[in-house]
Amino acid sequence: MNRTVLLNPGPVNVTERVRQALLKPDLCHREAEFSDLLGSIRSKLVRIFGIGLEFDAVLVTGSGTAALEMAVCSCLSEGKTMLVICNGVYGDRIATMVKAHGLNPHSLTYDWGQPPEVSDVEQALKQHPDIEVVALVHHETTTGLINPVQDIGQVVRKYDRRFLVDSISGLASDPLDFNRVGVDFCVGTANKCLQGLPGVSFVLVRKSELARLEALPERSHYFNLYSNHHAQENGETLFTPAVQVYYALDAALDELLEESLEKRIQRYSQAAQLLRKGFQEMKLEFLIAESHRSNTLTALKLPEGVSYKSLHDQLKKKGFVIYAGQKKLSESIFRIANMGDITTEEFQNLLKALKDCI
């Protein structure tokens, strides 16, 4: 049976090995076997990114947005605020979460696709001593932009603030040096570049932050980062996890360890280069300048006279699912992601199909 190739930024195509992991025996999450599985995933996550001495992984059953909310609502001390850098849907989402928990954010807002100015961040930190945490999206999939996390992180560290990075679609696709960047909270998910399945996400939290988090008020029972960390350190979960999806993530992490993080990033970069060469030959117009594009998503302007719905439906008939623009970009662009288990031959077939359609 021919498979559908998913060119949306998650969920992604996974290997047969990851799918087969779902068929492992039913398991009660209060048994020792699940504690072992939980420990396996947590240890592999920090090992993959080379941060085992400085960070712990805290898992949560839910999409990447669940882990993001866990980080956002758990990291601010009483009376402190968060500076949120917004240049796409997902930066805006962080600001929305901060407001939802009654923690008024300071926001730096830019046009979608425009990288933030480091000088603006520095000025905000000087002007607002109440800012304790700065939040930034690593890969803003609204446009396929990679934000300057290292430059922003250095300013955050200079002013002795905390740095929260939403790397839900960035981890394992674009480089992120945790210590050079100065990340304190990094949010990720299974079902993007880790090539697992939807239903489990995580926060990588700097161990030195945990004592501060313990003293903070509980703003969410389910999403309390410290409480979830404390339970998981004891091999337990506070609530019922999606056990089978955890099995799948464990298998996906084994695949990533075998491939290596460096080669995973290189594979995605090479796939993006292959696709973008094809897009250029078709004279499609890119939304983001080459120097700011991610390794895993390309935003393209819809050709004159071509609607997204028509293009999507034609390509779906040929076995390819692309992705629309969001909100104000919904009528003007389409997006093609190259995350997941997709072969070079499938990318080449996509280019042929896309050329036929436009």
N, C-alpha and C positions, 0 to 999 in steps of 0.2 A: 504494500500500500504506500503510495506517495505521501510524504508528510508535508504539512504546511510549514513554511519557513517564516519564523516570527522576526520581523524587522522593527518591532516596537521595543522601547527601552524597558523591558521586563513586563510580564514574565518571559523567560527566554526558552529556547530549545535546550533540552538537557540530554545527556547520554543515556543509553540503555541501562548502564550501571546505576545511575541515580534513580531512574524509574523503578528498577528492580528492588531498590532499597525499601520502597514503600510496601513491599510484600513480606517484609520480615514479620515474625509472629506478633500477635497482639500482646501488649505489655502494660501493666499497671505502672503509673509514674511514681508510685511510692516504693517500688521494688529496687533492690541494689543494682539490677541491670540498667535501669534508667539513670540512676546516679552515675554509673560508669559512662553511659552515652553522653550525659550532660557534661561530665568532666572532660571527655574526649573532645567534644566540640569546642569547649571553652579554651582548652590548652592548644588545640590546633589553630584557632583564630589568632592568638597572640604569637604563636610560633611562625605562622605564615608571614606576618608583618614585622617579625624580628623585634617584638616589643614586650616579651614575656617578663622581663625584670621590672618594667615600669608600669604596665597596664594589666587590668583584668577585663575579661569579657563578661557582660551581663546579657543574658538572652531573654527575649519576651516573645510570647506567641502573638503574632499579628504581623501586619505589613511593615515596611520600613517606616511609615508614618507613626506607627505605635512606638517604635524605639525612639524616634525623634521626639515625640511628646514626652516619653519617659525622661529623656535627657533635659528637655526644655523646662519641664515643671519641677525638676529635682535639683537644679544646679545653682539657684539664686538664694543668697542669704536674705534675711528679713531686711526690708528697707532698701535693697539694692535693685538695680535694673539691668536690662540687657540691651546692648547695641546690636541691632539686626541689619545686615547689609542686604538690600533687596534689589535684584536686577533680573527677576523672573518669577514665575509662579511659586517656586519652592522657597525662595527667600521670603516672599509674601506669606507663605504658609507658616513659617516660623513666627513671624510677627503676629499672625492670627492666633497661634497657640499661646504666645505670651499674654496677649490680651484676654484670651479665654480663661486663663488662670488668675486673672486680676493683677498681673504683673506688667505695668505699663512699659512698653519698649521705647527706646530711642531708635529711629530708623534712618538709615542713609539709603535714599531711593534713586535709582538710575534707570535709564531706558533699558528695556529688555535687550540683552546682548552687549551692553556696554560694561566693560570691566570697571570695578570700583577704583577710586583714587585713594592711594595709601595716605596721602596728606589729609584727606577728609576724615579718615578714621582717626588719625593722630589728633586732629583738631577736636573731634567729638570727645575723645578721651580726656583731653585737657579741660574742656568746658564742662564736662559732666562727671564729677568724681563719684557719683552714685552708680556709674556703670561698673558692674563686676564681671560680666561675661560678654564677649563679642561672638556673634553667631554668623557663619558664612556657609553658603552652599559650595562644595568643591566643584562638582560638575552640575551646572544648571541646565537640566535637560529640556527646559522650555525652548532653548535656542542651540544647545550643544556647546555652550561656552564653558571653558575651564577658567575658574576664577583664580586670582593670584594668591593662593593660600599661604605660600611661604612669606611673601612680602607683608601681607596683613598680619600673619602670625608673629613676625619679628617686632612689629609695632605693639601688638598686644602684650608680648613678653616685656618689652621695654618699659611699659607702664604698669607692669605687675598685675595684669588682669587675666581672666581665664578665657580660653578659646574653645568654642564649640563648633565642630565642623560636620555638616551634613554631607557625608560621602556615600550616600545610599547608592548612587549610580557611578561613583568614582573609584571605590575600593576595588583593587585588582584589575583596573583598566587604565588608570593614569597614575603616575608615581605620586606617592605621598610619604615623605620622610617625617614621621611623627615627631621626632625630637628636634630636628632642625626647624620644622614648622612651629613647634611648641603647642601641639594639640593637647587639650586636656580631656575633651569628650569627643569621640568620633562615632558617628552613627552609620550603621550598615545594614544590609539585608541579604537574605539567602538568594533571592530570585532574580538577581541581575548578573553582575560579573563574577560572582562566586559560582554561578551555574547550578544553583540548587532550585528548590521549588517554593512557591509562595506559602507564607504562613508562619515564618519565624524570622525575627530580626534581632539586632543586638546593639549595645553601646559598648565601645571600648573606652574605659574610664581610667585615667591616671590614678594609680594607687594612692598617691599623696593627697588626692582630693577627698578620699573616703571619710577621714575624720571630720572634715568640715561638713560633708553631706549628712553625717549621722545626726548632727545637731539641728538640722533644718526641719521646719514643720512639714507634716505630710499633706501635700496638696492634691495627691491622687492616691487612692488605695492600691489600685491595680498597677499603676505606672510609677510607683516610688522606686527610684533607682537604688537607693541604699538598701531598702528592705529586700528587694529582689537579689541584690548582690549578696547580702548576708545569708539568705536561704541557699543560694547556689554554692556558696563557699562550703556549706554543710551537705552538699549533694542533694538538695531538695529544691522544689519549686513552690512558690506561694499558691499557684493556681494550676489547673489542669493544662498541660502543654499539648500541642499537636504532635503526639509521639511519632507517628509515621513520617511526618515532615522533618522531624529532627534526625531520624535515620537517614533521610535523603540528603540533608545538609552535611551530615558526617561523611557520607560517601563523596559528596561534591568537594569537600575539603581535602579528602584523600587524593582526589584527582588533581586538585590545585597544588598540593605538596609534591606530587609526582611530576607535574609539568614544570613547576617552580613559578613564583610570582613574576620574576623577570621575563620568563618566556611567555607567560599569559599576557602580560602587558605588550610584549613585542608582537604576539600573534594578533591582538586587537589593532595595534598600530598598523601592521601590514595590511590587514583587511580594510581598514579605513582608507589607506593610501590606494589600494586597488579600486575601491568603489569611487573615490573622489577623482581618480584619473578618468574613469568611465563617465562620471557626471560632467567633467570638463569637456570631454569629447562630444557629449550631447549638448554642450553649450547651456547647461543648467546654471542658474545663478545661486551662489552660496549666500547664506544670511550672515555668517560669521567669518571674519578674516582668518586666514590660514593659521596665523600665529596663536590664535586663541581657541582653536577647535579642539575638542576632546578626541580621544582615540576610539570612541564608540558610538557617536551619534553625529549625523550631518543634517542640518536644516537647509532645505532648498526652497527657493521661491517657485511657486506654481507657474508653469509657462502660460503665456497669454492664451486665453480660450479654453484652458484645461481646469476643470473643477476637481477638488480633492475627492469627492464622492465617486466621480467617474473613474479617476485614476486608481483609487483604492479598490473599487469593485472589479475593474479589469485585471489588476494584479492578483487579487484574491482568487480569481478563476484560474490563474496560472500557478497558484500555490504559494503566493507571497503576501504577507500582511504588513503594510506600512502604517505610519502613524500620522495623525493630523496635527496641525498647529493648535495651540491652546488659546482660548479667549480671543484677544484682539488680533492674534495671528492665525485664527482658524480658517480664514478665507484666503490667506495669501501664501502660506507655506505648507510643505509636508516634510516629515522627518523619517529618516532611515537609520536605524540602529544596527550595529554589527556586534552585539553582545551574544554570548551563548555559544552553543555547540553547532556551528554552521561551517560547512566546508568551502574551500576556494571554488570548487565547481558550482556550488549553489550561489555564491556571490556572482560568479560569471553569468550564470543563467538569469539571475535577477537583472543584471545590466542589459541583457538581450531583451528580456520581457519589458523592461522599462522603456527601452528605445522603441519597441513596437508600439507601446501604449501612447507615447507622446509624439 
